[in-house]
Amino acid sequence: MMRSAILILLASVLAVGCNYTKETDVPPPVEVPDSYSEGAEVPPPPKHEAEPVRDARWWRHMGDPTLTALIEEALRRNQSVKAGWARVRQARFIANQVRAARMPQIGLAGDYTIGQSLTPVIGKVRSQNATGSLPVSYEVDLFARHAREHQGAKLDAQAARL
């Protein structure tokens, strides 16, 4: 009787661990009307394709050495921008590290020893011992724990860019 009660309790505890994690619902995109009731007298902007940005340092094309010097000095001294980029890089590295937990883990280990001993019966004995191992492991992501951690780390990396 006691054994069956323990088995029922164990089965119920294991069944609780098999719950399904629900995907978060993404709201549908908002439709933008072609025109609004106010501001109809403003003509639409001319349609043309934008040129791709060739140089991120656009201010150099202005030809003003004072402007170039001011902006480059501001970029050099602006610690908050540097800290922001550091946070973005850190979040990307964390996302890559979390993603690595979803991959198989492979290791390599080796050892080589040489020994010499002196015994009264045999005399000098020399020994060599070499060992090696190649451990491989993979954790099956049965309940999507690693997938959710990776998704969260990617979202953190996207949020760090804002």
Phi and psi in radians as a Rosetta constraint file:
Dihedral C 1 N 2 CA 2 C 2 CIRCULARHARMONIC -1.133 0.35
Dihedral N 2 CA 2 C 2 N 3 CIRCULARHARMONIC -0.637 0.35
Dihedral C 2 N 3 CA 3 C 3 CIRCULARHARMONIC -1.157 0.35
Dihedral N 3 CA 3 C 3 N 4 CIRCULARHARMONIC -0.731 0.35
Dihedral C 3 N 4 CA 4 C 4 CIRCULARHARMONIC -1.182 0.35
Dihedral N 4 CA 4 C 4 N 5 CIRCULARHARMONIC -0.591 0.35
Dihedral C 4 N 5 CA 5 C 5 CIRCULARHARMONIC -1.155 0.35
Dihedral N 5 CA 5 C 5 N 6 CIRCULARHARMONIC -0.692 0.35
Dihedral C 5 N 6 CA 6 C 6 CIRCULARHARMONIC -1.155 0.35
Dihedral N 6 CA 6 C 6 N 7 CIRCULARHARMONIC -0.703 0.35
Dihedral C 6 N 7 CA 7 C 7 CIRCULARHARMONIC -1.130 0.35
Dihedral N 7 CA 7 C 7 N 8 CIRCULARHARMONIC -0.710 0.35
Dihedral C 7 N 8 CA 8 C 8 CIRCULARHARMONIC -1.129 0.35
Dihedral N 8 CA 8 C 8 N 9 CIRCULARHARMONIC -0.736 0.35
Dihedral C 8 N 9 CA 9 C 9 CIRCULARHARMONIC -1.111 0.35
Dihedral N 9 CA 9 C 9 N 10 CIRCULARHARMONIC -0.762 0.35
Dihedral C 9 N 10 CA 10 C 10 CIRCULARHARMONIC -1.124 0.35
Dihedral N 10 CA 10 C 10 N 11 CIRCULARHARMONIC -0.736 0.35
Dihedral C 10 N 11 CA 11 C 11 CIRCULARHARMONIC -1.125 0.35
Dihedral N 11 CA 11 C 11 N 12 CIRCULARHARMONIC -0.680 0.35
Dihedral C 11 N 12 CA 12 C 12 CIRCULARHARMONIC -1.214 0.35
Dihedral N 12 CA 12 C 12 N 13 CIRCULARHARMONIC -0.637 0.35
Dihedral C 12 N 13 CA 13 C 13 CIRCULARHARMONIC -1.146 0.35
Dihedral N 13 CA 13 C 13 N 14 CIRCULARHARMONIC -0.725 0.35
Dihedral C 13 N 14 CA 14 C 14 CIRCULARHARMONIC -1.171 0.35
Dihedral N 14 CA 14 C 14 N 15 CIRCULARHARMONIC -0.631 0.35
Dihedral C 14 N 15 CA 15 C 15 CIRCULARHARMONIC -1.167 0.35
Dihedral N 15 CA 15 C 15 N 16 CIRCULARHARMONIC -0.553 0.35
Dihedral C 15 N 16 CA 16 C 16 CIRCULARHARMONIC -1.151 0.35
Dihedral N 16 CA 16 C 16 N 17 CIRCULARHARMONIC -0.571 0.35
Dihedral C 16 N 17 CA 17 C 17 CIRCULARHARMONIC -1.250 0.35
Dihedral N 17 CA 17 C 17 N 18 CIRCULARHARMONIC -0.208 0.35
Dihedral C 17 N 18 CA 18 C 18 CIRCULARHARMONIC -1.632 0.35
Dihedral N 18 CA 18 C 18 N 19 CIRCULARHARMONIC 0.413 0.35
Dihedral C 18 N 19 CA 19 C 19 CIRCULARHARMONIC -1.271 0.35
Dihedral N 19 CA 19 C 19 N 20 CIRCULARHARMONIC 2.685 0.35
Dihedral C 19 N 20 CA 20 C 20 CIRCULARHARMONIC -1.649 0.35
Dihedral N 20 CA 20 C 20 N 21 CIRCULARHARMONIC 2.293 0.35
Dihedral C 20 N 21 CA 21 C 21 CIRCULARHARMONIC -1.540 0.35
Dihedral N 21 CA 21 C 21 N 22 CIRCULARHARMONIC 2.151 0.35
Dihedral C 21 N 22 CA 22 C 22 CIRCULARHARMONIC -1.415 0.35
Dihedral N 22 CA 22 C 22 N 23 CIRCULARHARMONIC 2.436 0.35
Dihedral C 22 N 23 CA 23 C 23 CIRCULARHARMONIC -1.194 0.35
Dihedral N 23 CA 23 C 23 N 24 CIRCULARHARMONIC 2.514 0.35
Dihedral C 23 N 24 CA 24 C 24 CIRCULARHARMONIC -1.311 0.35
Dihedral N 24 CA 24 C 24 N 25 CIRCULARHARMONIC 2.470 0.35
Dihedral C 24 N 25 CA 25 C 25 CIRCULARHARMONIC -1.378 0.35
Dihedral N 25 CA 25 C 25 N 26 CIRCULARHARMONIC 2.321 0.35
Dihedral C 25 N 26 CA 26 C 26 CIRCULARHARMONIC -1.685 0.35
Dihedral N 26 CA 26 C 26 N 27 CIRCULARHARMONIC 2.227 0.35
Dihedral C 26 N 27 CA 27 C 27 CIRCULARHARMONIC -1.146 0.35
Dihedral N 27 CA 27 C 27 N 28 CIRCULARHARMONIC 2.575 0.35
Dihedral C 27 N 28 CA 28 C 28 CIRCULARHARMONIC -1.165 0.35
Dihedral N 28 CA 28 C 28 N 29 CIRCULARHARMONIC 2.663 0.35
Dihedral C 28 N 29 CA 29 C 29 CIRCULARHARMONIC -1.148 0.35
Dihedral N 29 CA 29 C 29 N 30 CIRCULARHARMONIC 2.573 0.35
Dihedral C 29 N 30 CA 30 C 30 CIRCULARHARMONIC -1.433 0.35
Dihedral N 30 CA 30 C 30 N 31 CIRCULARHARMONIC 2.292 0.35
Dihedral C 30 N 31 CA 31 C 31 CIRCULARHARMONIC -1.425 0.35
Dihedral N 31 CA 31 C 31 N 32 CIRCULARHARMONIC 2.319 0.35
Dihedral C 31 N 32 CA 32 C 32 CIRCULARHARMONIC -1.795 0.35
Dihedral N 32 CA 32 C 32 N 33 CIRCULARHARMONIC 2.202 0.35
Dihedral C 32 N 33 CA 33 C 33 CIRCULARHARMONIC -1.214 0.35
Dihedral N 33 CA 33 C 33 N 34 CIRCULARHARMONIC 2.742 0.35
Dihedral C 33 N 34 CA 34 C 34 CIRCULARHARMONIC -1.194 0.35
Dihedral N 34 CA 34 C 34 N 35 CIRCULARHARMONIC -0.570 0.35
Dihedral C 34 N 35 CA 35 C 35 CIRCULARHARMONIC -2.555 0.35
Dihedral N 35 CA 35 C 35 N 36 CIRCULARHARMONIC 2.778 0.35
Dihedral C 35 N 36 CA 36 C 36 CIRCULARHARMONIC -1.966 0.35
Dihedral N 36 CA 36 C 36 N 37 CIRCULARHARMONIC 2.788 0.35
Dihedral C 36 N 37 CA 37 C 37 CIRCULARHARMONIC -1.245 0.35
Dihedral N 37 CA 37 C 37 N 38 CIRCULARHARMONIC -0.546 0.35
Dihedral C 37 N 38 CA 38 C 38 CIRCULARHARMONIC -1.736 0.35
Dihedral N 38 CA 38 C 38 N 39 CIRCULARHARMONIC 2.540 0.35
Dihedral C 38 N 39 CA 39 C 39 CIRCULARHARMONIC 1.381 0.35
Dihedral N 39 CA 39 C 39 N 40 CIRCULARHARMONIC 0.387 0.35
Dihedral C 39 N 40 CA 40 C 40 CIRCULARHARMONIC -1.232 0.35
Dihedral N 40 CA 40 C 40 N 41 CIRCULARHARMONIC -0.344 0.35
Dihedral C 40 N 41 CA 41 C 41 CIRCULARHARMONIC -1.328 0.35
Dihedral N 41 CA 41 C 41 N 42 CIRCULARHARMONIC -0.190 0.35
Dihedral C 41 N 42 CA 42 C 42 CIRCULARHARMONIC -1.431 0.35
Dihedral N 42 CA 42 C 42 N 43 CIRCULARHARMONIC 2.137 0.35
Dihedral C 42 N 43 CA 43 C 43 CIRCULARHARMONIC -1.234 0.35
Dihedral N 43 CA 43 C 43 N 44 CIRCULARHARMONIC 2.610 0.35
Dihedral C 43 N 44 CA 44 C 44 CIRCULARHARMONIC -1.173 0.35
Dihedral N 44 CA 44 C 44 N 45 CIRCULARHARMONIC 2.656 0.35
Dihedral C 44 N 45 CA 45 C 45 CIRCULARHARMONIC -1.178 0.35
Dihedral N 45 CA 45 C 45 N 46 CIRCULARHARMONIC 2.631 0.35
Dihedral C 45 N 46 CA 46 C 46 CIRCULARHARMONIC -1.122 0.35
Dihedral N 46 CA 46 C 46 N 47 CIRCULARHARMONIC 2.491 0.35
Dihedral C 46 N 47 CA 47 C 47 CIRCULARHARMONIC -1.589 0.35
Dihedral N 47 CA 47 C 47 N 48 CIRCULARHARMONIC 2.125 0.35
Dihedral C 47 N 48 CA 48 C 48 CIRCULARHARMONIC -2.636 0.35
Dihedral N 48 CA 48 C 48 N 49 CIRCULARHARMONIC 2.735 0.35
Dihedral C 48 N 49 CA 49 C 49 CIRCULARHARMONIC -1.441 0.35
Dihedral N 49 CA 49 C 49 N 50 CIRCULARHARMONIC 2.354 0.35
Dihedral C 49 N 50 CA 50 C 50 CIRCULARHARMONIC -1.324 0.35
Dihedral N 50 CA 50 C 50 N 51 CIRCULARHARMONIC 2.484 0.35
Dihedral C 50 N 51 CA 51 C 51 CIRCULARHARMONIC -1.326 0.35
Dihedral N 51 CA 51 C 51 N 52 CIRCULARHARMONIC 2.490 0.35
Dihedral C 51 N 52 CA 52 C 52 CIRCULARHARMONIC -1.167 0.35
Dihedral N 52 CA 52 C 52 N 53 CIRCULARHARMONIC 2.557 0.35
Dihedral C 52 N 53 CA 53 C 53 CIRCULARHARMONIC -1.278 0.35
Dihedral N 53 CA 53 C 53 N 54 CIRCULARHARMONIC 2.110 0.35
Dihedral C 53 N 54 CA 54 C 54 CIRCULARHARMONIC -1.597 0.35
Dihedral N 54 CA 54 C 54 N 55 CIRCULARHARMONIC -0.549 0.35
Dihedral C 54 N 55 CA 55 C 55 CIRCULARHARMONIC -2.369 0.35
Dihedral N 55 CA 55 C 55 N 56 CIRCULARHARMONIC 2.217 0.35
Dihedral C 55 N 56 CA 56 C 56 CIRCULARHARMONIC -1.225 0.35
Dihedral N 56 CA 56 C 56 N 57 CIRCULARHARMONIC -0.320 0.35
Dihedral C 56 N 57 CA 57 C 57 CIRCULARHARMONIC -1.666 0.35
Dihedral N 57 CA 57 C 57 N 58 CIRCULARHARMONIC 1.170 0.35
Dihedral C 57 N 58 CA 58 C 58 CIRCULARHARMONIC -1.068 0.35
Dihedral N 58 CA 58 C 58 N 59 CIRCULARHARMONIC -0.491 0.35
Dihedral C 58 N 59 CA 59 C 59 CIRCULARHARMONIC -1.178 0.35
Dihedral N 59 CA 59 C 59 N 60 CIRCULARHARMONIC -0.340 0.35
Dihedral C 59 N 60 CA 60 C 60 CIRCULARHARMONIC -1.189 0.35
Dihedral N 60 CA 60 C 60 N 61 CIRCULARHARMONIC -0.475 0.35
Dihedral C 60 N 61 CA 61 C 61 CIRCULARHARMONIC -1.295 0.35
Dihedral N 61 CA 61 C 61 N 62 CIRCULARHARMONIC -0.195 0.35
Dihedral C 61 N 62 CA 62 C 62 CIRCULARHARMONIC -1.285 0.35
Dihedral N 62 CA 62 C 62 N 63 CIRCULARHARMONIC -0.398 0.35
Dihedral C 62 N 63 CA 63 C 63 CIRCULARHARMONIC 1.369 0.35
Dihedral N 63 CA 63 C 63 N 64 CIRCULARHARMONIC 0.284 0.35
Dihedral C 63 N 64 CA 64 C 64 CIRCULARHARMONIC -1.863 0.35
Dihedral N 64 CA 64 C 64 N 65 CIRCULARHARMONIC 1.917 0.35
Dihedral C 64 N 65 CA 65 C 65 CIRCULARHARMONIC -1.151 0.35
Dihedral N 65 CA 65 C 65 N 66 CIRCULARHARMONIC -0.515 0.35
Dihedral C 65 N 66 CA 66 C 66 CIRCULARHARMONIC -1.176 0.35
Dihedral N 66 CA 66 C 66 N 67 CIRCULARHARMONIC -0.793 0.35
Dihedral C 66 N 67 CA 67 C 67 CIRCULARHARMONIC -1.068 0.35
Dihedral N 67 CA 67 C 67 N 68 CIRCULARHARMONIC -0.783 0.35
Dihedral C 67 N 68 CA 68 C 68 CIRCULARHARMONIC -1.055 0.35
Dihedral N 68 CA 68 C 68 N 69 CIRCULARHARMONIC -0.777 0.35
Dihedral C 68 N 69 CA 69 C 69 CIRCULARHARMONIC -1.130 0.35
Dihedral N 69 CA 69 C 69 N 70 CIRCULARHARMONIC -0.731 0.35
Dihedral C 69 N 70 CA 70 C 70 CIRCULARHARMONIC -1.139 0.35
Dihedral N 70 CA 70 C 70 N 71 CIRCULARHARMONIC -0.795 0.35
Dihedral C 70 N 71 CA 71 C 71 CIRCULARHARMONIC -1.180 0.35
Dihedral N 71 CA 71 C 71 N 72 CIRCULARHARMONIC -0.732 0.35
Dihedral C 71 N 72 CA 72 C 72 CIRCULARHARMONIC -1.173 0.35
Dihedral N 72 CA 72 C 72 N 73 CIRCULARHARMONIC -0.617 0.35
Dihedral C 72 N 73 CA 73 C 73 CIRCULARHARMONIC -1.183 0.35
Dihedral N 73 CA 73 C 73 N 74 CIRCULARHARMONIC -0.697 0.35
Dihedral C 73 N 74 CA 74 C 74 CIRCULARHARMONIC -1.112 0.35
Dihedral N 74 CA 74 C 74 N 75 CIRCULARHARMONIC -0.701 0.35
Dihedral C 74 N 75 CA 75 C 75 CIRCULARHARMONIC -1.168 0.35
Dihedral N 75 CA 75 C 75 N 76 CIRCULARHARMONIC -0.638 0.35
Dihedral C 75 N 76 CA 76 C 76 CIRCULARHARMONIC -1.173 0.35
Dihedral N 76 CA 76 C 76 N 77 CIRCULARHARMONIC -0.683 0.35
Dihedral C 76 N 77 CA 77 C 77 CIRCULARHARMONIC -1.634 0.35
Dihedral N 77 CA 77 C 77 N 78 CIRCULARHARMONIC -0.158 0.35
Dihedral C 77 N 78 CA 78 C 78 CIRCULARHARMONIC -1.403 0.35
Dihedral N 78 CA 78 C 78 N 79 CIRCULARHARMONIC 1.686 0.35
Dihedral C 78 N 79 CA 79 C 79 CIRCULARHARMONIC -1.254 0.35
Dihedral N 79 CA 79 C 79 N 80 CIRCULARHARMONIC -0.493 0.35
Dihedral C 79 N 80 CA 80 C 80 CIRCULARHARMONIC -1.198 0.35
Dihedral N 80 CA 80 C 80 N 81 CIRCULARHARMONIC -0.609 0.35
Dihedral C 80 N 81 CA 81 C 81 CIRCULARHARMONIC -1.181 0.35
Dihedral N 81 CA 81 C 81 N 82 CIRCULARHARMONIC -0.743 0.35
Dihedral C 81 N 82 CA 82 C 82 CIRCULARHARMONIC -1.097 0.35
Dihedral N 82 CA 82 C 82 N 83 CIRCULARHARMONIC -0.725 0.35
Dihedral C 82 N 83 CA 83 C 83 CIRCULARHARMONIC -1.149 0.35
Dihedral N 83 CA 83 C 83 N 84 CIRCULARHARMONIC -0.660 0.35
Dihedral C 83 N 84 CA 84 C 84 CIRCULARHARMONIC -1.098 0.35
Dihedral N 84 CA 84 C 84 N 85 CIRCULARHARMONIC -0.787 0.35
Dihedral C 84 N 85 CA 85 C 85 CIRCULARHARMONIC -1.143 0.35
Dihedral N 85 CA 85 C 85 N 86 CIRCULARHARMONIC -0.611 0.35
Dihedral C 85 N 86 CA 86 C 86 CIRCULARHARMONIC -1.131 0.35
Dihedral N 86 CA 86 C 86 N 87 CIRCULARHARMONIC -0.680 0.35
Dihedral C 86 N 87 CA 87 C 87 CIRCULARHARMONIC -1.145 0.35
Dihedral N 87 CA 87 C 87 N 88 CIRCULARHARMONIC -0.679 0.35
Dihedral C 87 N 88 CA 88 C 88 CIRCULARHARMONIC -1.108 0.35
Dihedral N 88 CA 88 C 88 N 89 CIRCULARHARMONIC -0.814 0.35
Dihedral C 88 N 89 CA 89 C 89 CIRCULARHARMONIC -1.092 0.35
Dihedral N 89 CA 89 C 89 N 90 CIRCULARHARMONIC -0.727 0.35
Dihedral C 89 N 90 CA 90 C 90 CIRCULARHARMONIC -1.096 0.35
Dihedral N 90 CA 90 C 90 N 91 CIRCULARHARMONIC -0.757 0.35
Dihedral C 90 N 91 CA 91 C 91 CIRCULARHARMONIC -1.124 0.35
Dihedral N 91 CA 91 C 91 N 92 CIRCULARHARMONIC -0.655 0.35
Dihedral C 91 N 92 CA 92 C 92 CIRCULARHARMONIC -1.142 0.35
Dihedral N 92 CA 92 C 92 N 93 CIRCULARHARMONIC -0.747 0.35
Dihedral C 92 N 93 CA 93 C 93 CIRCULARHARMONIC -1.126 0.35
Dihedral N 93 CA 93 C 93 N 94 CIRCULARHARMONIC -0.680 0.35
Dihedral C 93 N 94 CA 94 C 94 CIRCULARHARMONIC -1.136 0.35
Dihedral N 94 CA 94 C 94 N 95 CIRCULARHARMONIC -0.712 0.35
Dihedral C 94 N 95 CA 95 C 95 CIRCULARHARMONIC -1.081 0.35
Dihedral N 95 CA 95 C 95 N 96 CIRCULARHARMONIC -0.707 0.35
Dihedral C 95 N 96 CA 96 C 96 CIRCULARHARMONIC -1.156 0.35
Dihedral N 96 CA 96 C 96 N 97 CIRCULARHARMONIC -0.670 0.35
Dihedral C 96 N 97 CA 97 C 97 CIRCULARHARMONIC -1.161 0.35
Dihedral N 97 CA 97 C 97 N 98 CIRCULARHARMONIC -0.721 0.35
Dihedral C 97 N 98 CA 98 C 98 CIRCULARHARMONIC -1.163 0.35
Dihedral N 98 CA 98 C 98 N 99 CIRCULARHARMONIC -0.652 0.35
Dihedral C 98 N 99 CA 99 C 99 CIRCULARHARMONIC -1.116 0.35
Dihedral N 99 CA 99 C 99 N 100 CIRCULARHARMONIC -0.588 0.35
Dihedral C 99 N 100 CA 100 C 100 CIRCULARHARMONIC -1.123 0.35
Dihedral N 100 CA 100 C 100 N 101 CIRCULARHARMONIC -0.456 0.35
Dihedral C 100 N 101 CA 101 C 101 CIRCULARHARMONIC -1.176 0.35
Dihedral N 101 CA 101 C 101 N 102 CIRCULARHARMONIC -0.327 0.35
Dihedral C 101 N 102 CA 102 C 102 CIRCULARHARMONIC -1.477 0.35
Dihedral N 102 CA 102 C 102 N 103 CIRCULARHARMONIC -0.180 0.35
Dihedral C 102 N 103 CA 103 C 103 CIRCULARHARMONIC -1.649 0.35
Dihedral N 103 CA 103 C 103 N 104 CIRCULARHARMONIC 2.828 0.35
Dihedral C 103 N 104 CA 104 C 104 CIRCULARHARMONIC -1.114 0.35
Dihedral N 104 CA 104 C 104 N 105 CIRCULARHARMONIC 2.523 0.35
Dihedral C 104 N 105 CA 105 C 105 CIRCULARHARMONIC -1.768 0.35
Dihedral N 105 CA 105 C 105 N 106 CIRCULARHARMONIC 2.207 0.35
Dihedral C 105 N 106 CA 106 C 106 CIRCULARHARMONIC -2.177 0.35
Dihedral N 106 CA 106 C 106 N 107 CIRCULARHARMONIC 2.336 0.35
Dihedral C 106 N 107 CA 107 C 107 CIRCULARHARMONIC -2.241 0.35
Dihedral N 107 CA 107 C 107 N 108 CIRCULARHARMONIC 2.871 0.35
Dihedral C 107 N 108 CA 108 C 108 CIRCULARHARMONIC -2.469 0.35
Dihedral N 108 CA 108 C 108 N 109 CIRCULARHARMONIC 2.248 0.35
Dihedral C 108 N 109 CA 109 C 109 CIRCULARHARMONIC -2.418 0.35
Dihedral N 109 CA 109 C 109 N 110 CIRCULARHARMONIC 2.511 0.35
Dihedral C 109 N 110 CA 110 C 110 CIRCULARHARMONIC -2.610 0.35
Dihedral N 110 CA 110 C 110 N 111 CIRCULARHARMONIC 2.733 0.35
Dihedral C 110 N 111 CA 111 C 111 CIRCULARHARMONIC -2.654 0.35
Dihedral N 111 CA 111 C 111 N 112 CIRCULARHARMONIC 2.393 0.35
Dihedral C 111 N 112 CA 112 C 112 CIRCULARHARMONIC -2.395 0.35
Dihedral N 112 CA 112 C 112 N 113 CIRCULARHARMONIC 2.169 0.35
Dihedral C 112 N 113 CA 113 C 113 CIRCULARHARMONIC -2.257 0.35
Dihedral N 113 CA 113 C 113 N 114 CIRCULARHARMONIC 2.540 0.35
Dihedral C 113 N 114 CA 114 C 114 CIRCULARHARMONIC -2.160 0.35
Dihedral N 114 CA 114 C 114 N 115 CIRCULARHARMONIC 2.285 0.35
Dihedral C 114 N 115 CA 115 C 115 CIRCULARHARMONIC -2.319 0.35
Dihedral N 115 CA 115 C 115 N 116 CIRCULARHARMONIC 2.750 0.35
Dihedral C 115 N 116 CA 116 C 116 CIRCULARHARMONIC -2.492 0.35
Dihedral N 116 CA 116 C 116 N 117 CIRCULARHARMONIC 2.310 0.35
Dihedral C 116 N 117 CA 117 C 117 CIRCULARHARMONIC -2.353 0.35
Dihedral N 117 CA 117 C 117 N 118 CIRCULARHARMONIC 2.730 0.35
Dihedral C 117 N 118 CA 118 C 118 CIRCULARHARMONIC -2.048 0.35
Dihedral N 118 CA 118 C 118 N 119 CIRCULARHARMONIC 2.055 0.35
Dihedral C 118 N 119 CA 119 C 119 CIRCULARHARMONIC -1.984 0.35
Dihedral N 119 CA 119 C 119 N 120 CIRCULARHARMONIC 2.606 0.35
Dihedral C 119 N 120 CA 120 C 120 CIRCULARHARMONIC -1.207 0.35
Dihedral N 120 CA 120 C 120 N 121 CIRCULARHARMONIC -0.497 0.35
Dihedral C 120 N 121 CA 121 C 121 CIRCULARHARMONIC -1.489 0.35
Dihedral N 121 CA 121 C 121 N 122 CIRCULARHARMONIC -0.901 0.35
Dihedral C 121 N 122 CA 122 C 122 CIRCULARHARMONIC -1.557 0.35
Dihedral N 122 CA 122 C 122 N 123 CIRCULARHARMONIC -0.601 0.35
Dihedral C 122 N 123 CA 123 C 123 CIRCULARHARMONIC 1.789 0.35
Dihedral N 123 CA 123 C 123 N 124 CIRCULARHARMONIC -2.453 0.35
Dihedral C 123 N 124 CA 124 C 124 CIRCULARHARMONIC -1.372 0.35
Dihedral N 124 CA 124 C 124 N 125 CIRCULARHARMONIC 2.219 0.35
Dihedral C 124 N 125 CA 125 C 125 CIRCULARHARMONIC -2.131 0.35
Dihedral N 125 CA 125 C 125 N 126 CIRCULARHARMONIC 2.187 0.35
Dihedral C 125 N 126 CA 126 C 126 CIRCULARHARMONIC -1.899 0.35
Dihedral N 126 CA 126 C 126 N 127 CIRCULARHARMONIC 2.367 0.35
Dihedral C 126 N 127 CA 127 C 127 CIRCULARHARMONIC -2.291 0.35
Dihedral N 127 CA 127 C 127 N 128 CIRCULARHARMONIC 2.559 0.35
Dihedral C 127 N 128 CA 128 C 128 CIRCULARHARMONIC -2.257 0.35
Dihedral N 128 CA 128 C 128 N 129 CIRCULARHARMONIC 2.419 0.35
Dihedral C 128 N 129 CA 129 C 129 CIRCULARHARMONIC -2.424 0.35
Dihedral N 129 CA 129 C 129 N 130 CIRCULARHARMONIC 2.200 0.35
Dihedral C 129 N 130 CA 130 C 130 CIRCULARHARMONIC -2.194 0.35
Dihedral N 130 CA 130 C 130 N 131 CIRCULARHARMONIC 2.299 0.35
Dihedral C 130 N 131 CA 131 C 131 CIRCULARHARMONIC -2.317 0.35
Dihedral N 131 CA 131 C 131 N 132 CIRCULARHARMONIC 2.646 0.35
Dihedral C 131 N 132 CA 132 C 132 CIRCULARHARMONIC -2.654 0.35
Dihedral N 132 CA 132 C 132 N 133 CIRCULARHARMONIC 2.680 0.35
Dihedral C 132 N 133 CA 133 C 133 CIRCULARHARMONIC -2.585 0.35
Dihedral N 133 CA 133 C 133 N 134 CIRCULARHARMONIC 2.647 0.35
Dihedral C 133 N 134 CA 134 C 134 CIRCULARHARMONIC -2.312 0.35
Dihedral N 134 CA 134 C 134 N 135 CIRCULARHARMONIC 1.406 0.35
Dihedral C 134 N 135 CA 135 C 135 CIRCULARHARMONIC -1.325 0.35
Dihedral N 135 CA 135 C 135 N 136 CIRCULARHARMONIC 2.353 0.35
Dihedral C 135 N 136 CA 136 C 136 CIRCULARHARMONIC -2.221 0.35
Dihedral N 136 CA 136 C 136 N 137 CIRCULARHARMONIC 2.306 0.35
Dihedral C 136 N 137 CA 137 C 137 CIRCULARHARMONIC -2.463 0.35
Dihedral N 137 CA 137 C 137 N 138 CIRCULARHARMONIC 2.654 0.35
Dihedral C 137 N 138 CA 138 C 138 CIRCULARHARMONIC -2.557 0.35
Dihedral N 138 CA 138 C 138 N 139 CIRCULARHARMONIC 2.222 0.35
Dihedral C 138 N 139 CA 139 C 139 CIRCULARHARMONIC -1.692 0.35
Dihedral N 139 CA 139 C 139 N 140 CIRCULARHARMONIC 2.083 0.35
Dihedral C 139 N 140 CA 140 C 140 CIRCULARHARMONIC -1.241 0.35
Dihedral N 140 CA 140 C 140 N 141 CIRCULARHARMONIC 2.192 0.35
Dihedral C 140 N 141 CA 141 C 141 CIRCULARHARMONIC -1.480 0.35
Dihedral N 141 CA 141 C 141 N 142 CIRCULARHARMONIC 1.221 0.35
Dihedral C 141 N 142 CA 142 C 142 CIRCULARHARMONIC -1.121 0.35
Dihedral N 142 CA 142 C 142 N 143 CIRCULARHARMONIC -0.710 0.35
Dihedral C 142 N 143 CA 143 C 143 CIRCULARHARMONIC -1.871 0.35
Dihedral N 143 CA 143 C 143 N 144 CIRCULARHARMONIC 0.328 0.35
Dihedral C 143 N 144 CA 144 C 144 CIRCULARHARMONIC 1.063 0.35
Dihedral N 144 CA 144 C 144 N 145 CIRCULARHARMONIC 0.541 0.35
Dihedral C 144 N 145 CA 145 C 145 CIRCULARHARMONIC -1.163 0.35
Dihedral N 145 CA 145 C 145 N 146 CIRCULARHARMONIC -0.841 0.35
Dihedral C 145 N 146 CA 146 C 146 CIRCULARHARMONIC -1.183 0.35
Dihedral N 146 CA 146 C 146 N 147 CIRCULARHARMONIC -0.629 0.35
Dihedral C 146 N 147 CA 147 C 147 CIRCULARHARMONIC -1.115 0.35
Dihedral N 147 CA 147 C 147 N 148 CIRCULARHARMONIC -0.730 0.35
Dihedral C 147 N 148 CA 148 C 148 CIRCULARHARMONIC -1.195 0.35
Dihedral N 148 CA 148 C 148 N 149 CIRCULARHARMONIC -0.673 0.35
Dihedral C 148 N 149 CA 149 C 149 CIRCULARHARMONIC -1.107 0.35
Dihedral N 149 CA 149 C 149 N 150 CIRCULARHARMONIC -0.723 0.35
Dihedral C 149 N 150 CA 150 C 150 CIRCULARHARMONIC -1.160 0.35
Dihedral N 150 CA 150 C 150 N 151 CIRCULARHARMONIC -0.719 0.35
Dihedral C 150 N 151 CA 151 C 151 CIRCULARHARMONIC -1.084 0.35
Dihedral N 151 CA 151 C 151 N 152 CIRCULARHARMONIC -0.750 0.35
Dihedral C 151 N 152 CA 152 C 152 CIRCULARHARMONIC -1.125 0.35
Dihedral N 152 CA 152 C 152 N 153 CIRCULARHARMONIC -0.688 0.35
Dihedral C 152 N 153 CA 153 C 153 CIRCULARHARMONIC -1.181 0.35
Dihedral N 153 CA 153 C 153 N 154 CIRCULARHARMONIC -0.647 0.35
Dihedral C 153 N 154 CA 154 C 154 CIRCULARHARMONIC -1.146 0.35
Dihedral N 154 CA 154 C 154 N 155 CIRCULARHARMONIC -0.707 0.35
Dihedral C 154 N 155 CA 155 C 155 CIRCULARHARMONIC -1.167 0.35
Dihedral N 155 CA 155 C 155 N 156 CIRCULARHARMONIC -0.625 0.35
Dihedral C 155 N 156 CA 156 C 156 CIRCULARHARMONIC -1.096 0.35
Dihedral N 156 CA 156 C 156 N 157 CIRCULARHARMONIC -0.691 0.35
Dihedral C 156 N 157 CA 157 C 157 CIRCULARHARMONIC -1.143 0.35
Dihedral N 157 CA 157 C 157 N 158 CIRCULARHARMONIC -0.681 0.35
Dihedral C 157 N 158 CA 158 C 158 CIRCULARHARMONIC -1.163 0.35
Dihedral N 158 CA 158 C 158 N 159 CIRCULARHARMONIC -0.693 0.35
Dihedral C 158 N 159 CA 159 C 159 CIRCULARHARMONIC -1.175 0.35
Dihedral N 159 CA 159 C 159 N 160 CIRCULARHARMONIC -0.558 0.35
Dihedral C 159 N 160 CA 160 C 160 CIRCULARHARMONIC -1.177 0.35
Dihedral N 160 CA 160 C 160 N 161 CIRCULARHARMONIC -0.424 0.35
Dihedral C 160 N 161 CA 161 C 161 CIRCULARHARMONIC -1.291 0.35
Dihedral N 161 CA 161 C 161 N 162 CIRCULARHARMONIC -0.350 0.35
